[in-house]
């Protein structure tokens, strides 16, 4: 029998075959530390019995073996009782974590409610207000009044002859729980604002409505789970397969047919139950959501008050005033766009007085990372979290995309499901060394290593002068400082939320991120705050839970990873030069790890300082280990595409020069497309600067920009050009870069220089990537043909994902609420021709890069590699980078071995046989198999 040991010994298991519900595993000799997550709900291990040729089958829940990396199966089959006991302990541990996960999903609001009730009880007992954080003390003072108001409203709606649109929804949750949700959501949306700010009523209403609907669906889920457990215990017998709604409808029909004289109340109860079940089975209408939420907001406005400090009120008086007001914001023009008049929720300055960014840590965060592997995806709303409503695609209400997903042929989406499950199976943990550094820096005021400064920019006193130019300048500086302070406040709140989640997950041995995707197939973690998709801070705080020895190549890749994270041009050197750079700075790297605060602080010079610090900790640990190759590493090492959008266009066009410029061909050093475009832009500007300003007005601008052109100036524009950046977008990108340089101070001159530089940059791109431009033009022309029939552009990705572009001319639906008339935007019957046409090329390329990432994720998972993906950045352990590099190149070649453009045209012609589409763009004869030997394709 297999013996489970409490040692870091590996799981020597690898899949030998796969069926729909069970997987069979065979024992292999110990090669290196590895563990495997499984997709199906159960799997089996066929293990040989001692001294016999027989086997025994053991069943486990999904992901159980990966949960306890302290428990491993060794290839010793001597003690059957010990093995069975250890396996049972693993099963129990998995079930314990699963129960914790279900509680975390279902009891968040209940815990908040219980906290308020307990605080209220203590306050009544001791007749003293408890010492609470400001935001909680405010909510506690409003809790009882708001709860009573909701209870009265619920009773009134039950008795009312003419009911409001929200009447059937307001009683679905207890009044006290609704009060907690309303207070929390309102404080959540106003917290990032400054005291003079306001929030549109429609935004608050939608947040509250969605939260209440979600909580109600969680209660339904819990009820179903309880009924399921009762059926397993034999309490409920028969009719397991019959839907409860159908049973109730049949019962009502039979009662009518038989004309059984039952009390009228009973029949009404059954009708009410049927109505209730229909609410459960479909999403709530947006109209009902906002009507319910607006009434609850109105009750909060009527119930919530703040006490005016005695020094601000009349002497000896006790003044209270409303904490919130509902105002009408008049129509105005902002950033060149007309904003219609709309209702806003305004918060009293006294509420903001003690409300700083640190209050964000007390906000409730739904959709936390999971303690066990997510549920495998099996349908549009079947997967990920156990009880929280989970949807595989972020459709933002697009019915056409939802229907395309829901009614896809059986098994068409299997690979998409498998890819998302593979991404969700990756187990993470908090890097406590980095967290300790972040906590220390944050407590000292931030403003370092990319952390936002916790102190506002001084507004400055009004100058004591009558010089209008000086006053005008002061007003401009003040307005700029106010805007910067508002942005910094929002960033502080975000940082507090990130740290709040990190603190909560710090003590966990591991956790998982369930993934879903946007309509193009790009995968995203469902948790919104602390994830590997976010900032340098978040990425530095995360590491793989499962460690692997560095091995022969791992140490090399760890050093290259440090060079990449340091940036500042080092990431554009050859691998050998990057390794030389790290070797020269080993002293600073080790010093950064051992003394990050008072040492040389080399890590602060990095472009990604917290990730660089995490890598410094790792390399320092490895170098001090008795054998660096045996050091168990948990850090994620990245391989990023070289301007990945252009790589996909080069693969479609097959022209060798374009392929070489984005590293589809092997080279001694990585080709840098951004530097190439910058060189061409500089060449054009230098030529223009020599022209006569009388005949060429832009000559003066060219002279001004000659010394300003570099890689950074054009990088963002080049990067987004393949994703449909417009002239206006390019102008704003370049304007921001010129502002950062600080060479041009006059706003008018800055604007004109940005206009000129953006035109030159887009012109240079067109010259250098003619094939990409040709394909983009062909895609746009096809979209123009399709939209002429008032149809959206739709296609199917190589992995079988149906994509429907959601862009339609929206219609405004007016909803009467207790506060005001609200307008909800809904998709109209007409497609937006301009958006469908301009968005098709970038969306199509995004669907291809997501297909490549998913194909790589599936292959890495099947080969036992830990894998994480951030669009065109692929992550794994240092020791597995070579394997991942081979896999991602093979999958890229496999993807483009498919005649993608030909298949796309064929699908268009099949769907619209009466329409005439433009011929396919010309392609070259570049052999894509060169990618297999290109070291800098991803690097």
Secondary structure, 3 states (H helix, E strand, C coil): CCEEECCCCCCCEEEEEECCCCEEEEECCCCCCCCCCCCCCEEEEEEECCCCCCEEEEEEECCHHHHCCCCEEECCCCCHHHHHHHHHHHHHHHHHHHHHHHHHHHCHHHHHHHHHHHHHHHHHHHCCCCCCCHHHHHHHHHHHHHHHHHHHHHHHHHHCCCCCCCHHHHCCCCHHHHHHHHHHHHHHHHHCCCCCCEEEHHHHHHHHHHHHHHHHHHHHHHHHHHHHHHHHCCCCCCCCCCCHHHHHHHHHHHHHHHCCCCCHHHHHHHHHHHHHHHHHHCCCCHHHHHHHHHHHHHHHHHHCEEECCCCCCCCCCCCEEECEEEEEECCEEECCEEECCEEEEEECHHHHHCCCHHHHHHCCCCCCCECCCCEEEEECCEEECCCCCCCCEECCCCHHHHHHHHCCCCCCCHHHHHHHHHHHHCEEEECHHHHHHHHHHHHCCECCCCCCECCCCCCCCCCCCCCHHHHHHHHHHHHHHHHHHHHHHHHHHHHHHHHHHHHHHCCCCCEECCEEEECCCCEEECCCCCCCCCCHHHHHHEEECCCEECHHHHHHHHHHHHHHHHCCCHHHCCHHHHHHHHHHCHHHHHHHHHCCCCCCCHHHHCCCHHHHHHHHHHHHHHHHCCCHHHCEECCCEEEEECCHHHHHHHHHHCCHHHHHHCCCCCCCCCCCHHHHHHHHHHHHHHHHHCCCCCCCCCHHHHHHHCCCCCHHHHHHHHHHHCCCCCHHHHHHHHHHHHHHHCCCCCHHHHHHHHHHHHHHHHHHHHHHCHHHHHHHHHHHHHHHHHHCCCCCCEEECCCCCEEECCCEEEEEEEEECCCCEEEEEEEEEEECHHHHHHHHHHHHHHHHHHHHHHHHHHHHHHCCCCCEEECCEEEECHHHHHHHHHHHHHHHHHHCCCCHHHHHHHHHHHHCCCCCCCCCCCCCCCCHHHHHHCCCCEC
